[in-house]
Amino acid sequence: MRRLYDVWSSYVQTPFSYMLELPRRSNEPAVKYFSEQLSNLKTGLEETFEVDITDESLAQAISLMNECRTMMMGLFEMQKKAPPPYKGSELLALCLEEMTSPKDATGGGLKSLALAADPPEEELPRILVVGNVLDKLGLFQMVEAAGASVVAFDTCTGLRHYSDYVEAGSDPLESLARRYLLKPPCPRMSNPDRRIDYVRELVNDYSIDGIIYSGLAFCDYGLFDAPVLEKRIENDHKPFLTLQNDYLSGYEGQVGTRVEAFVEMIGD
């Protein structure tokens, strides 16, 4: 991974490549450094593509993204109800659509889903999924087929992506740097206690019965994070299941049996 930039530049040779240095700390010096890195990225984009990225255009983009975050977080907030109004697979599918569509084209879909909520008649075991990248619905569908509900998911494609907003400020690049460094952390960031406290807050806020850690294969930070998080969560007497997936197959085979057994254990 450390040499990916060099390999990409040598063999793929896209018109523009930039190594964006992302600090692992979440403090004021890190925010200042990261805003400088974003400024260098902005300059490189302007020079390569002969465009002018103004503070006004950045402010408009920030406002649009904040609107998307507000709508998505509104749906996640509704999941705190008992029973929750949405299936986890529905929310994940919508997150993936929002991330890959033009930002001004997803508002209608978000509003339609908010109006089309059809909660189950009975309360099912409430599952929180945490981890890194999840871009397939398989795991959530397995949980639902086993008789439980994924009420929230703190992943790179879930709550962590939409939590916190970019605050308006005199320097939009500093505002962006502040939001991305100070939002709920992923395992690659330092200060794991902050992340563990955040997950425990989610467990309380969403009345969680069990936690599934979805780890992407070969993500070392995730592998470091899982056993520490499991120990802390189990001290709170919450069942914890660790699973691994890869970029291609996702979850299949024996994973379904493990998910079924996990849901049965919660239901006993």
Solvent accessible surface area in square Angstrom, and as a share of the most:
residue,aa,sasa,rsa
1,M,195,0.87
2,R,201,0.74
3,R,147,0.54
4,L,91,0.45
5,Y,75,0.29
6,D,62,0.32
7,V,75,0.43
8,W,114,0.40
9,S,43,0.28
10,S,61,0.39
11,Y,175,0.67
12,V,76,0.44
13,Q,131,0.58
14,T,54,0.31
15,P,120,0.75
16,F,48,0.20
17,S,39,0.25
18,Y,68,0.26
19,M,90,0.40
20,L,68,0.34
21,E,84,0.38
22,L,70,0.35
23,P,22,0.14
24,R,105,0.38
25,R,160,0.59
26,S,42,0.27
27,N,62,0.32
28,E,99,0.44
29,P,97,0.61
30,A,9,0.07
31,V,2,0.01
32,K,130,0.55
33,Y,94,0.36
34,F,10,0.04
35,S,16,0.10
36,E,77,0.34
37,Q,23,0.10
38,L,24,0.12
39,S,45,0.29
40,N,78,0.40
41,L,41,0.20
42,K,44,0.19
43,T,62,0.36
44,G,17,0.16
45,L,54,0.27
46,E,35,0.16
47,E,130,0.58
48,T,60,0.35
49,F,103,0.43
50,E,160,0.72
51,V,78,0.45
52,D,111,0.57
53,I,41,0.21
54,T,51,0.29
55,D,77,0.40
56,E,120,0.54
57,S,49,0.32
58,L,28,0.14
59,A,54,0.42
60,Q,130,0.58
61,A,53,0.41
62,I,21,0.11
63,S,57,0.37
64,L,63,0.31
65,M,39,0.18
66,N,31,0.16
67,E,98,0.44
68,C,1,0.01
69,R,6,0.02
70,T,77,0.45
71,M,55,0.25
72,M,0,0.00
73,M,45,0.20
74,G,35,0.33
75,L,5,0.03
76,F,0,0.00
77,E,94,0.42
78,M,55,0.25
79,Q,0,0.00
80,K,71,0.30
81,K,118,0.50
82,A,78,0.61
83,P,37,0.23
84,P,2,0.01
85,P,10,0.06
86,Y,6,0.02
87,K,119,0.50
88,G,0,0.00
89,S,12,0.08
90,E,75,0.34
91,L,0,0.00
92,L,0,0.00
93,A,42,0.32
94,L,16,0.08
95,C,0,0.00
96,L,39,0.19
97,E,87,0.39
98,E,1,0.00
99,M,50,0.22
100,T,115,0.67
101,S,29,0.19
102,P,94,0.59
103,K,56,0.24
104,D,119,0.62
105,A,69,0.53
106,T,4,0.02
107,G,18,0.18
108,G,49,0.47
109,G,30,0.29
110,L,3,0.01
111,K,127,0.54
112,S,68,0.44
113,L,32,0.16
114,A,39,0.30
115,L,159,0.79
116,A,69,0.54
117,A,35,0.27
118,D,120,0.62
119,P,65,0.41
120,P,54,0.34
121,E,183,0.82
122,E,117,0.52
123,E,81,0.36
124,L,48,0.24
125,P,30,0.19
126,R,9,0.03
127,I,0,0.00
128,L,0,0.00
129,V,0,0.00
130,V,0,0.00
131,G,0,0.00
132,N,10,0.05
133,V,51,0.30
134,L,7,0.03
135,D,76,0.40
136,K,75,0.32
137,L,52,0.26
138,G,24,0.24
139,L,0,0.00
140,F,0,0.00
141,Q,91,0.41
142,M,42,0.19
143,V,0,0.00
144,E,43,0.19
145,A,92,0.71
146,A,29,0.23
147,G,33,0.32
148,A,1,0.01
149,S,11,0.07
150,V,0,0.00
151,V,0,0.00
152,A,0,0.00
153,F,0,0.00
154,D,0,0.00
155,T,0,0.00
156,C,53,0.31
157,T,15,0.08
158,G,0,0.00
159,L,3,0.02
160,R,4,0.01
161,H,56,0.25
162,Y,0,0.00
163,S,10,0.06
164,D,68,0.35
165,Y,88,0.33
166,V,5,0.03
167,E,125,0.56
168,A,107,0.83
169,G,50,0.48
170,S,117,0.76
171,D,63,0.33
172,P,12,0.08
173,L,24,0.12
174,E,67,0.30
175,S,13,0.09
176,L,35,0.17
177,A,0,0.00
178,R,74,0.27
179,R,11,0.04
180,Y,94,0.36
181,L,3,0.01
182,L,62,0.31
183,K,34,0.14
184,P,16,0.10
185,P,8,0.05
186,C,34,0.20
187,P,23,0.14
188,R,62,0.22
189,M,21,0.10
190,S,40,0.26
191,N,86,0.44
192,P,79,0.50
193,D,69,0.36
194,R,80,0.29
195,R,5,0.02
196,I,1,0.01
197,D,71,0.37
198,Y,33,0.13
199,V,0,0.00
200,R,79,0.29
201,E,102,0.46
202,L,14,0.07
203,V,9,0.05
204,N,113,0.58
205,D,74,0.38
206,Y,7,0.02
207,S,69,0.44
208,I,1,0.01
209,D,53,0.28
210,G,0,0.00
211,I,0,0.00
212,I,0,0.00
213,Y,2,0.01
214,S,0,0.00
215,G,4,0.04
216,L,13,0.07
217,A,21,0.17
218,F,189,0.79
219,C,40,0.24
220,D,82,0.42
221,Y,90,0.34
222,G,2,0.02
223,L,71,0.35
224,F,134,0.56
225,D,14,0.07
226,A,7,0.05
227,P,78,0.49
228,V,69,0.40
229,L,1,0.00
230,E,54,0.24
231,K,142,0.60
232,R,79,0.29
233,I,2,0.01
234,E,82,0.37
235,N,95,0.49
236,D,53,0.27
237,H,165,0.74
238,K,58,0.24
239,P,37,0.24
240,F,17,0.07
241,L,20,0.10
242,T,48,0.28
243,L,2,0.01
244,Q,98,0.44
245,N,14,0.07
246,D,59,0.31
247,Y,151,0.57
248,L,156,0.78
249,S,52,0.33
250,G,11,0.11
251,Y,17,0.06
252,E,107,0.48
253,G,68,0.65
254,Q,152,0.68
255,V,24,0.14
256,G,15,0.15
257,T,94,0.55
258,R,113,0.41
259,V,0,0.00
260,E,94,0.42
261,A,58,0.45
262,F,9,0.04
263,V,7,0.04
264,E,116,0.52
265,M,105,0.47
266,I,29,0.15
267,G,58,0.56
268,D,155,0.80
